[in-house]
Amino acid sequence: MRSAVIRTDRYARGSIVFHWTIAVAILLNLAIGIGHDAMPRGWGVMPLHKSLGITVLVLTLARLAWRLVHRPPPLHPDMPVWERLAANASHWALYAFSILVPLTGWAMVSGGEVRRPLDWFGLFPIPYLPVSQATAGAAHEGHEVLGYALLALVVLHTLAALRHHLILRDSTLVRMLPILRAPTPR
């Protein structure tokens, strides 16, 4: 019988699955949200955009609950204080934007002059939020601004992970992407 070893140098499998599932959904949704005007109307991308947004919202809330029970591995011990603060701030900002962007989108469609169908991938309806048209208008503006801010955070997060892997050559990226091997120090 093999003894169970708890690894503290990597994220738990559940954290990894949450991270990459949410990441793919956010990237797809940012592409649809930013580029939907250039896409043919017949593609019907906005129902997909709404369904992915609700998925991001639910998975992010589930991931936050998961994180309360499953602590992340500690940051690299040689990481400077400023970098630790930046890493923690950007992670919590990613959580916040992954909740706020879908919520503002949901509020936007809930209080619009013309209510379009709102469902989850055509499987079941999603109830509208009880918001006024004024709130929906503010949510529309917030959704766009927050969406671009989320895109900036995603780019920053990706560049930071690549910096750790390719320049600093530490195991930061390997903790969330186990198919990689830790880089050899120079």
Disulfide bonds with the S-S distance in Angstrom:
none
